Amino acid sequence: MVAAEKKQVKTEGGKVFTGEVVSDKMDKTVVVKVVRMLKHPFFGKVIRRHKKYKVHDEQNTAKIGDTVEIKECRPLSKEKYMTLVRVLPKS
């Protein structure tokens, strides 16, 4: 399974990221893994780093393995501050 790379786009409502759904067991919440690539400061090698975000999914549309677009929003709970923008089509 190839994780989607992090795409960070600054909009008026917060940053937008692209990632892969790794868990959908909660009600109206999915866990999305966002992978980013960065260059090592000394060696110059490209390194992959990831972070998991809890994302608000109002209609429970995203399933495990889906590639989704998420966006920052106001805090909805202790750990949830992202909302689902859309589920990207499979290529």
ABEGO torsion letter per residue (X at the ends): XBBBBBBBBBBAAEBBBBBBBABAABBGBBBBBBBBBBBBAAAGBBBBBBBBBBBBBAAGABBBGBBBBBBBBBBABAABABBBABBBBBX
